[in-house]
């Protein structure tokens, strides 16, 4: 009979807490677990109160900052559910000697497939035409194929590489930009590395797959949008803060670019109804990693991270921002 760990674990992630299979798998390893039953993201003092008395925790979109780490000095290890790291102050975690465990790329397939779905929907105008036909319309405005397009991948880490592979399978010409060097991948998949300015000017689809940090916040603003083709589409399945939403709304309203697909927003749920109601915007409620397969993969990686699995990274020992 397997002995359960007596170390108390707090699961702040609401998605993890609602998943029966993940609950059962964690309960098979740990005897004492506190679940987030509020169905909302915990913040500030409420999050600190929830974590208090626990040495280990699993968090998702919950913000871990100086206040939380100071309020819960007994917390020693946090395992991240999901791949986004912008909700965790890693410097504060280091100061308080809290190990942050994270496994990159566990939702890569789900996010990459949503990205391809966005490309197809935008280029063939699937959503407005389906709505129009339901209302009695019959328009055939045409469209374009991914196979003849130039796809610009901004951020060629785990998700970006999967998007590039799928686009190459369609026959697209793929170019990429990243601060890291992926020469072996580029050669193996006929991907051409370029600077960001060239990528924006040449691409028919610009798709974003970088983490949100100080270097990428506002990466796509008015100047970058102005340098894109008027027939080009922007896709963001990474993090909302990477795109200046006001500049994007202006560019879309003036037909500076053809359209955009957004799964992530600066504020979630988004509050800018004008942006969401533009005819050339396709928006979804942050569902990139919400497939059954991805949620199980992210949850199992978080469970393994609690035990310091070698497949997970200790971010308190990392210097550079990791790729998603």
Secondary structure, 3 states (H helix, E strand, C coil): CCCCECCCEEECCHHHHHCHHHHHHHHCCECCEEECCCCCCCCHHHHHHHHCCCCEEEECCCCECHHHHHHCCCCCEEEECCCCCCCECHHHHHHCCCEEEECCCCCHHHHHHHHHHHHHHHHHCHHHHHHHHHCCCCCCCCCCCHHHCEEEEECCCHHHHHHHHHHHHHCCEEEEECCCCCHHHHHHHCCEECCHHHHHHHCCEEEECCCCCCCCCCCECHHHHHCCCCCCEEEECCCHHHECHHHHHHHHHCCCCCEEEECCCCCCCCCCHHHHCCCCEEECCCCCCCCHHHHHHHHHHHHHHHCCCCCCEEHHHCCCCCCC
